Amino acid sequence: MKTTISIFMLLWIFSSVNAQKSRADRLLNQWNYSKASNIYQRKINRKPTAYLYYQLGTCYRKMSSHFKDEEAAFAKVEEFGTYSDPNYYLEYAKSLRTNGKINEALSTVNKFLEIRPEDPQGLKLKKSIELIEADRITDQPISIKNMGNVNSTASDFCPVRYKNQVIFSSSQKSEKHRRKYGWTGSYFLDLYQADITDRETRLDNLRLFEVPEINQKFHDGPISFSKNYDMMFFSRVDKYLKGTDKETLNIERNKIFIRSFKNGSWQNETPFFLNSDYYSVANPYLTPDGNKIYFVSDMPGGYGSTDIYYCEKNDGGWGSPVNLGPGINTAYQENFPSLDQNGNLYFSSDGYLGYGGMDICVAKVDIHSFLPAKPLKAPMNSSYDDFGIMILQNEKTGYISSNRPLANRGSDDLYHFSLINEKIDSTLLLSDYTIGWTPKLPELEVVKVEPEIKDEVVLEKIDYNAFPYKPYELTIYYDFDRSFIRNEYFNQLDSLADLMNKYPDSKILLGGHTDSHGKGDYNFTLSDKRNQSVIVFLVRQGIDKSRISAKGYGFTRLVNRCKKGVMCTDDEDQMNRRVEIQLLPTKNKPTFYQP
């Protein structure tokens, strides 16, 4: 997906290249990563160095979908000892995270932060990894299926609806393309179309988009249509700069073009009024009524690398561009905007605390504006690049683009998603399914009272003599003012779930607790939320909710001296931020596993 972003948003004019640099370095600086990687590999075969491996890893990272090769190259750098450029450890940590090596990724980003402790990128990466790992316990069984019959070994992405068909961009070979694009080593982009079948999960009759002269010699797409399919807006990169312009501007910019359908045929294209040789405008989304266009640009005055803007239609054409502001745009890249049937804005970004790479985000519509955006949860997002979403049914099914290695055929592939599943709450909409979302468990909002505990769930010491064997006890601890489960406890809770599945008559008692900071009512709620995180985890492991009893105690049961008004260390306060778990076996069962 980094490949895709870069194809559309060529953001920077080339810097002057030092004549003393090697040919591979020059090619890398000219974004010709495919040729550069081949030269670096040949140099490594003759005499490997840490620098050559770092450059090779950088090429693979930019080319996208070379995840294993990228990690292997970065790993070789460490064999030469501490590397001089701290950014190496940041990039290596990203690579490890992408490949699912979470502990190694955290260790590597910590090395980077030892050198640059206040670096915002390092702090963001570490926080993001920790946040996502905690959030995964509430993932839902959303169906994600690779659309194998239309995906090629090249890059296929950004599907949009056109009548009963899907139009998308692809870098697979066509009759127009003989040369390859140096960035990726693939062919240039064309627009393709395929028919939607009754099942949605299959697209048939793949062919080039059947509009005269829509596909040119270089990059064409993505595209967007009006509701009646009588107008199209699409991105294009042409190569036309020559002479002084080539020396001054150095690279062609992405531009938007418009075609309308009149008198039974598509008319000649006209350029969008914001097209420029000095910055890109790209990836348009035309609202169904045709009165507003969203697009992406690196024009001056934005918040980051690329921002999302819109223009409204008026009597004279299109109004001035409006930046969607800091609730949407970040200091990084935002791209591929689209709306669902309810007016919620979807786009992709690498600027949020998400899963890695580009993540699909949603900003829910609020009257005439958007609420601050949030990334979608897994499996809609992954540690790879996820983008270009198209929603078919009302926030329930649709397509996304991703380079995740899930039956992946090439660089970017099309995937079908569905929230229609008997195991998923039927009221859940895609725009609600964002990081931090938890399933509603109304049966557990009221404390359940076990008969043997009398009037309330009391987590005092149990008389072990009442049992022929010792019950299972576990305490897990929480971060300050947080209710998500920390990574270090996942294995222990997995073991607890296995034990409960092995002995189906067993039940558990949960007692949630907080430190003494804050108000009493708030802390009772926080202790309930901490209980809820354990409940959700166990239910996701197949434990019936009726076997779980829970009560939140706030700060009424502190384990040490840290009551209100007493100054304590964080380590002392930490002992009170906890959930105590007791598994009570029945007497007619064999001896439990002894922790």
ZAMARGU-4260 file (C-alpha; in steps of 0.2 Angstrom, whole numbers, plus 5000, padded with zeros to 4 digits):
<rodrens>
0) 5000/5000/5000 | 5015/5012/5003 | 5017/5008/4984 | 5000/5013/4980 | 5001/5029/4991
5) 5017/5034/4982 | 5010/5031/4965 | 4996/5043/4968 | 5004/5056/4979 | 5022/5060/4973
10) 5025/5072/4986 | 5042/5079/4986 | 5052/5086/4972 | 5069/5077/4970 | 5083/5084/4980
15) 5099/5086/4972 | 5109/5070/4972 | 5128/5070/4977 | 5138/5065/4962 | 5149/5054/4973
20) 5134/5042/4978 | 5133/5025/4970 | 5122/5021/4956 | 5111/5012/4968 | 5109/5026/4980
25) 5105/5038/4966 | 5091/5026/4960 | 5084/5025/4978 | 5084/5044/4979 | 5075/5044/4962
30) 5062/5032/4969 | 5068/5018/4957 | 5067/5005/4971 | 5066/4990/4960 | 5082/4993/4951
35) 5091/4999/4966 | 5087/4984/4976 | 5094/4973/4962 | 5111/4982/4963 | 5111/4982/4982
40) 5109/4963/4982 | 5123/4961/4969 | 5134/4972/4980 | 5130/4962/4996 | 5134/4946/4987
45) 5152/4953/4984 | 5155/4962/5000 | 5141/4964/5013 | 5140/4979/5025 | 5127/4985/5037
50) 5124/5000/5026 | 5120/4990/5010 | 5108/4979/5020 | 5099/4995/5027 | 5097/5002/5010
55) 5091/4985/5003 | 5078/4984/5017 | 5073/5002/5014 | 5070/4997/4995 | 5059/4982/5000
60) 5049/4993/5012 | 5045/5006/4999 | 5041/4993/4986 | 5028/4985/4998 | 5023/4967/4999
65) 5041/4962/5002 | 5038/4960/5020 | 5049/4945/5024 | 5063/4951/5013 | 5062/4968/5021
70) 5063/4960/5039 | 5077/4949/5034 | 5088/4963/5027 | 5085/4974/5042 | 5089/4959/5053
75) 5106/4958/5045 | 5111/4975/5049 | 5111/4971/5068 | 5124/4957/5065 | 5136/4971/5062
80) 5133/4979/5079 | 5125/4995/5084 | 5120/5005/5068 | 5124/5023/5067 | 5107/5030/5061
85) 5094/5028/5075 | 5080/5028/5062 | 5086/5011/5057 | 5078/5004/5074 | 5062/5013/5070
90) 5060/5006/5053 | 5065/4988/5059 | 5052/4989/5073 | 5039/4993/5060 | 5044/4978/5050
95) 5044/4967/5065 | 5026/4973/5069 | 5020/4970/5052 | 5026/4952/5052 | 5017/4949/5069
100) 5033/4949/5080 | 5026/4960/5093 | 5038/4957/5107 | 5053/4960/5096 | 5045/4975/5089
105) 5043/4983/5106 | 5061/4978/5111 | 5067/4987/5095 | 5057/5003/5097 | 5064/5004/5115
110) 5081/5004/5107 | 5076/5018/5097 | 5069/5028/5111 | 5085/5025/5122 | 5093/5036/5109
115) 5079/5048/5105 | 5068/5047/5121 | 5056/5061/5116 | 5054/5057/5097 | 5036/5058/5093
120) 5037/5044/5080 | 5045/5032/5092 | 5033/5036/5106 | 5018/5034/5094 | 5024/5017/5088
125) 5026/5010/5105 | 5009/5017/5111 | 5001/5010/5096 | 5008/4993/5098 | 5002/4992/5116
130) 4985/4999/5112 | 4981/4987/5098 | 4987/4972/5107 | 4975/4976/5122 | 4961/4980/5109
135) 4962/4963/5100 | 4952/4954/5114 | 4936/4962/5107 | 4939/4957/5089 | 4923/4951/5081
140) 4922/4936/5068 | 4920/4948/5053 | 4922/4938/5037 | 4936/4944/5026 | 4938/4935/5009
145) 4950/4937/4995 | 4942/4940/4979 | 4954/4928/4971 | 4946/4927/4953 | 4949/4945/4949
150) 4965/4949/4959 | 4981/4948/4949 | 5000/4945/4954 | 5001/4964/4952 | 4992/4978/4962
155) 4973/4978/4962 | 4964/4991/4973 | 4951/5005/4976 | 4935/4997/4970 | 4920/5008/4966
160) 4902/5004/4961 | 4897/5007/4942 | 4880/5001/4938 | 4880/4982/4942 | 4899/4982/4940
165) 4915/4986/4950 | 4928/4997/4943 | 4946/4996/4951 | 4964/5001/4947 | 4976/4988/4943
170) 4995/4987/4938 | 4993/4970/4928 | 5000/4970/4911 | 4989/4977/4897 | 4992/4980/4878
175) 4996/4998/4882 | 5010/4995/4894 | 5027/4987/4889 | 5038/4996/4901 | 5038/4994/4920
180) 5036/5007/4934 | 5053/5009/4942 | 5046/5012/4960 | 5037/4994/4961 | 5044/4985/4946
185) 5026/4982/4940 | 5017/4989/4925 | 5008/5006/4925 | 4990/5007/4931 | 4974/5005/4921
190) 4956/5004/4926 | 4947/4988/4925 | 4929/4982/4927 | 4921/4966/4933 | 4902/4961/4935
195) 4895/4959/4953 | 4886/4942/4955 | 4871/4939/4966 | 4883/4933/4980 | 4894/4949/4980
200) 4909/4938/4985 | 4913/4934/4967 | 4916/4946/4953 | 4915/4939/4935 | 4920/4944/4917
205) 4936/4954/4921 | 4941/4966/4907 | 4948/4984/4904 | 4936/4998/4908 | 4925/4999/4892
210) 4926/5018/4891 | 4935/5025/4875 | 4952/5032/4879 | 4950/5031/4898 | 4966/5021/4900
215) 4982/5030/4894 | 5000/5026/4893 | 5004/5029/4912 | 4994/5029/4928 | 4975/5030/4927
220) 4964/5028/4942 | 4956/5028/4955 | 4939/5034/4949 | 4922/5040/4956 | 4905/5042/4948
225) 4889/5052/4951 | 4874/5043/4957 | 4866/5042/4940 | 4883/5037/4932 | 4883/5052/4921
230) 4899/5059/4927 | 4916/5053/4932 | 4930/5060/4941 | 4947/5051/4940 | 4965/5052/4944
235) 4979/5052/4931 | 4998/5054/4930 | 5005/5058/4913 | 5023/5060/4908 | 5025/5075/4898
240) 5038/5087/4906 | 5052/5091/4895 | 5067/5103/4894 | 5067/5117/4907 | 5050/5111/4915
245) 5058/5094/4918 | 5073/5102/4926 | 5063/5114/4936 | 5048/5103/4942 | 5057/5086/4941
250) 5042/5075/4942 | 5024/5074/4935 | 5010/5077/4948 | 4994/5068/4950 | 4979/5077/4943
255) 4960/5075/4942 | 4950/5074/4926 | 4931/5075/4923 | 4921/5066/4909 | 4902/5068/4907
260) 4890/5056/4898 | 4879/5065/4886 | 4869/5060/4870 | 4873/5042/4873 | 4892/5043/4874
265) 4906/5049/4886 | 4912/5066/4881 | 4930/5072/4881 | 4939/5075/4897 | 4941/5091/4906
270) 4954/5095/4919 | 4949/5099/4937 | 4952/5117/4941 | 4964/5114/4955 | 4976/5103/4944
275) 4994/5110/4946 | 5012/5105/4941 | 5018/5110/4958 | 5007/5099/4969 | 4995/5084/4967
280) 4977/5083/4968 | 4971/5065/4967 | 4959/5051/4972 | 4942/5060/4970 | 4926/5055/4978
285) 4910/5063/4971 | 4895/5063/4982 | 4880/5054/4975 | 4871/5071/4972 | 4886/5078/4962
290) 4887/5093/4973 | 4903/5090/4983 | 4919/5082/4979 | 4932/5075/4991 | 4950/5073/4986
295) 4968/5072/4992 | 4981/5084/4990 | 4999/5090/4996 | 4995/5108/4992 | 5003/5121/5003
300) 4994/5125/5019 | 4989/5107/5025 | 4992/5098/5041 | 5004/5085/5035 | 5010/5075/5020
305) 4993/5073/5011 | 4977/5080/5017 | 4959/5077/5013 | 4949/5092/5006 | 4932/5095/4998
310) 4925/5108/4986 | 4906/5112/4984 | 4898/5115/4967 | 4891/5132/4964 | 4884/5141/4949
315) 4901/5145/4942 | 4908/5128/4944 | 4917/5123/4960 | 4921/5133/4976 | 4938/5135/4984
320) 4945/5119/4992 | 4941/5117/5011 | 4953/5107/5022 | 4944/5094/5033 | 4954/5100/5048
325) 4963/5092/5062 | 4949/5080/5067 | 4952/5071/5051 | 4970/5076/5045 | 4986/5073/5054
330) 5004/5077/5051 | 5006/5061/5041 | 4996/5054/5026 | 4977/5054/5024 | 4971/5046/5007
335) 4956/5038/4998 | 4941/5047/5005 | 4923/5039/5002 | 4906/5040/5010 | 4894/5027/5015
340) 4875/5028/5013 | 4873/5037/5030 | 4886/5050/5026 | 4900/5044/5037 | 4917/5047/5030
345) 4929/5033/5027 | 4948/5036/5022 | 4965/5028/5026 | 4979/5035/5036 | 4996/5031/5044
350) 4994/5045/5057 | 4983/5037/5070 | 4986/5025/5084 | 4982/5010/5073 | 4988/4993/5067
355) 5003/4999/5056 | 5004/5004/5038 | 4989/5013/5032 | 4973/5010/5042 | 4955/5012/5037
360) 4947/5026/5048 | 4929/5032/5050 | 4923/5049/5055 | 4904/5048/5059 | 4893/5062/5052
365) 4886/5074/5064 | 4873/5085/5056 | 4884/5096/5045 | 4901/5091/5050 | 4911/5075/5055
370) 4916/5069/5072 | 4934/5065/5075 | 4940/5050/5066 | 4945/5033/5073 | 4953/5018/5065
375) 4942/5002/5062 | 4946/4987/5072 | 4953/4971/5066 | 4951/4961/5055 | 4945/4977/5045
380) 4962/4983/5048 | 4978/4974/5049 | 4997/4977/5052 | 4998/4979/5033 | 4991/4992/5022
385) 4972/4993/5022 | 4962/5006/5011 | 4950/5010/4997 | 4934/5004/5005 | 4918/5002/4996
390) 4902/4998/5006 | 4888/4988/4997 | 4875/4986/5010 | 4871/4998/5024 | 4887/4997/5034
395) 4886/4978/5033 | 4896/4972/5018 | 4908/4978/5005 | 4925/4978/4998 | 4942/4984/5004
400) 4960/4984/4997 | 4974/4977/5007 | 4991/4970/5004 | 4989/4958/5019 | 4996/4940/5016
405) 4978/4932/5017 | 4978/4921/5001 | 4986/4936/4993 | 4990/4935/4975 | 5000/4950/4972
410) 5004/4967/4980 | 4987/4974/4984 | 4971/4963/4982 | 4953/4966/4983 | 4944/4958/4998
415) 4925/4956/5002 | 4920/4959/5020 | 4904/4955/5029 | 4897/4959/5047 | 4882/4947/5044
420) 4886/4933/5056 | 4875/4925/5069 | 4890/4927/5081 | 4890/4946/5079 | 4877/4958/5087
425) 4865/4961/5073 | 4864/4980/5077 | 4883/4982/5075 | 4887/4994/5060 | 4904/4996/5053
430) 4905/5014/5058 | 4904/5009/5076 | 4917/4995/5075 | 4932/5006/5079 | 4947/5004/5091
435) 4940/5004/5109 | 4924/4996/5104 | 4917/4983/5116 | 4902/4971/5113 | 4887/4975/5124
440) 4884/4962/5137 | 4868/4968/5146 | 4866/4952/5156 | 4882/4956/5165 | 4879/4974/5170
445) 4870/4969/5186 | 4880/4959/5199 | 4876/4941/5199 | 4875/4933/5217 | 4881/4915/5219
450) 4870/4906/5232 | 4885/4900/5242 | 4891/4918/5244 | 4875/4924/5251 | 4871/4942/5249
455) 4885/4948/5238 | 4901/4942/5229 | 4914/4943/5243 | 4932/4940/5238 | 4939/4935/5255
460) 4951/4921/5258 | 4942/4905/5255 | 4942/4890/5267 | 4952/4878/5257 | 4947/4864/5269
465) 4930/4865/5262 | 4937/4858/5245 | 4947/4842/5242 | 4959/4853/5232 | 4964/4871/5230
470) 4954/4883/5219 | 4963/4893/5206 | 4967/4911/5210 | 4974/4925/5199 | 4976/4944/5200
475) 4979/4954/5185 | 4985/4972/5186 | 4980/4988/5175 | 4988/5004/5170 | 4982/5020/5178
480) 4964/5025/5173 | 4964/5011/5160 | 4953/4995/5159 | 4961/4986/5144 | 4970/4970/5148
485) 4989/4971/5147 | 4999/4959/5135 | 5008/4951/5149 | 4991/4943/5156 | 4985/4936/5139
490) 4993/4919/5142 | 4987/4917/5160 | 4969/4921/5155 | 4970/4909/5140 | 4975/4896/5153
495) 4960/4900/5164 | 4949/4899/5149 | 4956/4882/5145 | 4953/4876/5163 | 4935/4882/5163
500) 4932/4873/5146 | 4940/4857/5154 | 4929/4858/5169 | 4912/4865/5163 | 4904/4865/5181
505) 4917/4877/5188 | 4913/4896/5190 | 4923/4912/5193 | 4921/4927/5204 | 4928/4943/5198
510) 4932/4958/5210 | 4937/4974/5201 | 4947/4987/5211 | 4956/5004/5208 | 4968/5015/5217
515) 4962/5030/5228 | 4964/5043/5215 | 4948/5052/5208 | 4930/5052/5214 | 4921/5037/5221
520) 4908/5035/5208 | 4921/5036/5194 | 4931/5023/5202 | 4916/5011/5204 | 4913/5013/5186
525) 4931/5010/5182 | 4932/4994/5192 | 4916/4988/5183 | 4925/4991/5166 | 4940/4981/5172
530) 4929/4967/5176 | 4921/4969/5159 | 4937/4967/5150 | 4940/4950/5158 | 4922/4945/5155
535) 4924/4949/5136 | 4940/4940/5135 | 4933/4924/5143 | 4917/4925/5133 | 4927/4926/5117
540) 4936/4910/5122 | 4919/4901/5123 | 4915/4903/5142 | 4896/4905/5145 | 4892/4921/5153
545) 4881/4913/5166 | 4897/4905/5174 | 4904/4923/5178 | 4900/4934/5193 | 4907/4951/5195
550) 4907/4966/5207 | 4916/4982/5206 | 4923/4989/5223 | 4931/5005/5217 | 4944/5010/5230
555) 4935/5002/5245 | 4947/4987/5247 | 4964/4994/5246 | 4978/4981/5249 | 4990/4994/5256
560) 4992/5011/5265 | 4987/5021/5249 | 4971/5028/5255 | 4964/5046/5251 | 4976/5059/5256
565) 4992/5048/5257 | 5006/5051/5245 | 5011/5034/5238 | 5023/5028/5224 | 5017/5022/5207
570) 5022/5005/5212 | 5012/5005/5228 | 4996/5012/5218 | 4999/4999/5205 | 4995/4985/5218
575) 4977/4992/5219 | 4973/4993/5201 | 4968/4976/5199 | 4955/4962/5196 | 4955/4947/5207
580) 4949/4931/5199 | 4944/4916/5209 | 4939/4900/5200 | 4928/4889/5211 | 4928/4870/5207
585) 4914/4858/5212 | 4918/4844/5224 | 4915/4830/5213 | 4928/4835/5200 | 4946/4828/5200
590) 4960/4839/5206 | 4963/4855/5196 | 4979/4861/5189 | 4990/4868/5203 | 4996/4886/5197
</rodrens>
